[in-house]
């Protein structure tokens, strides 16, 4: 028996065989191409056709880009350097980059002010976009709008200080009445802030120093891509809380507040944005006190914010409607009042559901800021269509300028889109 046992053990492997690499067509790039590009005959034909179209596009655009000229002073000099060969005249970008970014009236020696405000913007947005960062950074986020205003517009520092004071007073009023109703607390806070700002209009001219620390720059001198960024960031930041208030007001049990929100939302959503911009340019000044001198930038911000807030309100209302009734009943069973239930239970879930819609509106709103060029505000498209192409040196340069505008808008919009996808994965909105 022992001989038989020893003989059988010799044929038993004591160690595992090393793993064998999969075939070339079952892993790696070959498998990916088979699964995604050549899975079926129709897919293979579409892939070949797509590659052919891409080849045609690149074969014509790459030589034009690679042969581009960057160091001439006019379109005529570019054509002389190219001498009949296909090539872009990128010299217009190196010659007029400051106008494309800052407009043609902003003081050249003051470019450092919007540049610093742009850097501060990332610091202020970081704790809002990435909630793992220390919450203390939110203090700078709250102060950033007032710091950026003073840096870009300049003038007396008392103007942003009183603006900050108005928000503080508004928040105190909001916290006092929000326990009764979110809409009452919100609109009460807004009214209190407006009263403070109205009083500041009479106080600031009296106490403002004759020689401000920073040179004052009027709103009509703002322009370029800086104007698009300012309008986009300001209007998105303001329209989100206003949209939340409108969505909750539309579901309010108080008929007056409910119908005010319903009429506002339906009216604004039924009017084109370009119409609201013309209203801001021509008519909105009549709604302010005589001699108040409300500039065009503020009027445009009001109209764009109203427009986007109405759309965001409908997106958030859809998120609120998607929540099961049990969530509201759970908040009541815990003894939470209206404000606590909305802040701790209802709104966090509704906002997670509404992320794709809110981001879609934010991207569309940022691109729609180019419409201000129709009311003589020189944003990046206004600069291209106006002062740059009107000059004799660069009259006829289109693709280079419009391509630059496309690139800068694509960078911002694509970044917003990628952030929203990361946020959805982080919050797992489809599984929780």
Buried (B, 14 or more C-beta within 10 A) or exposed (E): EEEEEEEEEEEEEEEEEEEEEEEEEEEEEEBEEBEEBBEEEEBEEEBEEEEEEEEEEEEEBEBBBEEBBEEBEBBBBBBEBBEEEEBBBBBBBEBBEEBBBBBBBBEEEBBEBBBBBBEBBEEBBBBEEEEEEEEEBBEBBEBBBBBBBBBBBBBBBBBBBBBBBBBEBBBEBBEEBBEEBBBBBBBBBBEBBEBBBEEBBEEBEEEEEEEBEBEEBEBBBBBBBBBBBBBBBBBBBBBBEBBBBBBBBBEBEEEEBBEBBEEBBEEBEEBEBEEBBBBBBEEBBEEEEEEEEBBBBBBBBBBBBBBBBBBBBBBBBBBBEEBEEEBBEBBEEEEBEBBBBBBEBBBEBBBBBBBBBBBBBBBEBBBBBBBBBBBEBBBBBBBBBBBBBEBEBBEEBEEBBBBBBEEBBEEBBEEBBEEBEEBBEEBEBEEE
